[in-house]
Amino acid sequence: MKILVAAAVLVGGFVLLSLVSFWLAVRPPRIAIPLRPDEFRLAVEEVTITAGDGVKLAAWLAARPGAPALVLLHGYPAEKADVLPIAAALAPRFTVLLLDQRYFGASGGRATTIGFRERGDLRHAIDYLAARGFGEVGVFGLSLGGAVALLAAAEDDRIRAVAAYAPFADLRSLGYELYGWLGMLKYPFVALLRGWSLLFFGHDITAVSPERAAARLSIPVLLVASRTDEQIPFAHAERLRRALARNPRAELVALDRGRHGELPTGFEARLAEFFLLYVR
């Protein structure tokens, strides 16, 4: 009897741990970035974009009439101010939209879905730009933002080029890596995370796979990743490179060093060159 009670306690604790882990993953502490557009001499219009499920998404638009349009997506768990330095460097040549992804920054939403609903949010941001006269766009994303850009590009041909810094290749695989310390128990643990996502969101958000999306892309793609990234293993970049192998306009720039989110010197100029070539 004691053995059964002990086993039940262990199983219950395992399930509870999975629930707490899931909740922290979709409702992480948000990082506030203490930067403002005026610090970069960037004039922006504060706009609100309504997502498909009614969530209000906050954005900054730095409009330049007649210039090609770019959407910039921050990483997890930051906000749009995190890409202000990049926006300021691109703004002289582009119309730039900086979007707070759902749950983060000034956007609404009870939780992040780590790419599942965010890809649709990006399409609504492109709808907004189309209503302002920009029919085709380029998208740059950091980390989660890069994953969202790849996912959306496979579904929306208005995205003419994607640049992504350190996106994950597959969310379920990333889950196995994050919980590798559990040994073989990582498999039922991630299965429980899938169950929680079905319960709370009605969908298995762990099925999100930029890798599968990338395999369908023929548009120009610029991937940038560090071999020493401590959050997204470089193996994810290699998987994405293989998925893009049949795309002659896809390129992986591998950095020998750099922590997650640490951009190399001259990165903004490289981005501008890439998007000027492919986004009209």
N, C-alpha and C positions, 0 to 999 in steps of 0.2 A: 504493500500500500504506500509506504514512504517513497519507494522508487517511482511509483506512478505520480505521486504528488510533486516530487522533485522534477520529473520529466515535464509535467504540465507547467510548472513554474518556469522552467527553462524555455519551453516553447512559447509561453506567454510573453516572457521577456524578449525573446527573439522577434516576435511579431510587433511588440510595442516599440522596440528599437527601430524596426523597419518603418513604422508609422512616423516616428519622430524624425528619422532621416529623410523621409519623403517630404514631410512638412517643411523642414529646414531647406530642402532643395528648391521647393517651389515658392517659399516665402522667406528667402534669405534676408539677413540684415542688409539694408541698402547702403551703398557708399555714396555719400554726398560729395560732389566735386565743387570746390569753392572757386569756380571760375565763371566769369560773365562775358558776354560778347563784347561789351564796350572796352574791356581790358585788352582786346585784340583789334580794336578799332573796326569791329564788324557790326554793321547796321543790320538788324534782323527784325522780322515781323513775327510776333508770337501767334501761332495758329493752333487750332484744334482739329483733329481728324477723328472721325467716328469709325470705329472698327465694325466688323460685320455683326458682332454680338452686342453692339451698343457701347462698348468701352470707349471712353474719351482718351485720345492719345495727344500728348503735348508735343509741339515741335517748334523749332526756330527756322524761319525761311529767310535766307539772304539772297534776294532776287537780283539777277543781272539780266535785263531784257536782251533777248536774242542769243544768250549764251546757253550751251548745253547744260542739262540738269543732272545733279548727283544727289543721291540719298546717302547719308552717313549714319551708321548704326553702331552704338556703343556695345561694350561687352557686359558680362554678368559679374557682379551685380551693381554696375555703375549707372551712369546717366548720360544724357546728350552732351553735357558740358565737358565730358571727358574727351570728346573729339573736336573741341573748339580749336586747338592748335592746327589740326589738319584742315578744318573748315576755313580758317583764316588764310591758310596758304593756298587753298584752292579757289577761294571766292573771287580773286581778280579775273579769273577765266571762266568760272562756272556759276550757275545758280545752284545754291547748296541748301538742302533740307536736312536738318539735324533732328532726328526723331527719338523721343523717349519711348523705349519699348514698354509694353504693358507691365504694370506693377512698379516699374522703376521711374525715378525722377518725378516729374509732375503728372505723369500719366495715371489713369485709373486702372482698375483691374485688381482682383483679390490676390492673384498669384501669377507668377511666370509659368508658362508651359514649355519653356526651354526650346522653343522653335516650332512647336506644333501649331499654335494659333498665331504666333508672331509672323509666320510667312504670309498669312492672310492679311495681317495688319500692314505689312509692307506693300501688298498689292493695293490696299486702300490709300496708302500714302502716295502711290503712283497715280491712282485715280485723282487725288487732289491736285497733283502736279499737272495732270492732263487737263483738268478743268482750268488751270492757269496758263494753258497753252504749251505745255511741255509733253510731247507725245512719247518720246523715248528717253530713257534715263540710264545712268550708270549707278552702281551701288558699291559702296565700300563698307565693310563691316569688320569690327574687332571681335575676335573670339566668338561668342554667341552670335554677335551681329554678322560675322562672316558666314556662320552656318546658316542663319536665316536667309542671307543673300543667295546662297547656293540653292537652298530649298525653293525659294520664290522664283528664281531664274528658270528653274525647270518647269514652272507652271505659267509663266508670264513672259511672252515674247517682247514686251515693251522694255524689258531689261536687256540692254545691248552689250553690257560688259560688267564683270564682277571682279573686284579686288577684295581678297579676304586675308586677314592676318590671324593665324593660329586658330582656325575653326576646328571643331571636333569632326571626325569622320562619321561616327555612329554613336548615338547616345547610349544604347544598351551596352556596347563594348566599353564605353567610357565608364559606365556603372560598374562593370566587372573589374575594371582597373582600380577605380576608387575604393572598392570594397574587397580588393584582393587580399587584404589582411585577414579576411574571414576564411581563407582557404576554399575548400569545396563548398562551404556554406554560402559563398557569394552567389551561387546560382539560385538557390531558393530565396535568398535575400532580395536579389534583383527581381525575381518573379513576384515577390510580395510588393515591391515598388510598382510593378506593372499593375497589380491588382488594386493598389490604392489609387493609381491614376484613373483606372476604369471607374472606380467608385466615385471619386470626387469630380472628374472631368468628363466621364462618359467615353473616354478614348484612352488608348494605350500610348501615352506620350513618349515612352521609351523606344518606340518604333521609329522615331525621327532619325533619318539617315541622310545627311548631306552627301555621303559617299554614293548612294544610289542615285540621288539627284544629279550629282556631278557627271555620272556616266551617261546621262541623257543630254548633256550640254554641248553645243557646238559654238557658242559665243566665246569671245575672248575671256579668259580667266587668269588672273594673277594671284597666285598663292604665295604667302610669305610666312615662314615659320622658323623658329629657333631650335637648334638641336639640343639646347640646354633648357628648354621651356619646362618649368617645374609644375605646371598645371595641366597642359595638354601635351601629352607625349609626342615627340616628333614622328612616331610611327603613324599617327593620324594623318599628318601631311603626306607621308609616303603612300598611305592607302588612297588618299584623294588624288595624288599624282597618278597612280595606277588606274584609277577610275576615269581620269581625264586623258588617258594615253592615246585615245583615238581622236582627240581634239587637237589639231595642229596649232591652234591659237591659245593653248593653255601652257602656263609656265609656273614652275615652282622655284622660288628664290629661297634657298636654305641658308640661314644665318648660323655661323659657327658658335656664336654665343649670344646671350641675351635672355633675361627673365621674361615671363609672360607679360605682354603689354609694353615691353621695352622696344621702341621703334628705332631702327638704325638711322644714322645720320644721312640726310638727303632723301629720306623716305617720301616726304611730301612732293618733292620734285619728280620722283619716279612715278608717283601716283598721277600727277598732272599729265606727265608725258603719256602714260598708259591711256587715260581717259580721253585726252585730246585726240588720240589716234582712232578711237573706236566709237565715241559718243558724239553725235552731231546735234 
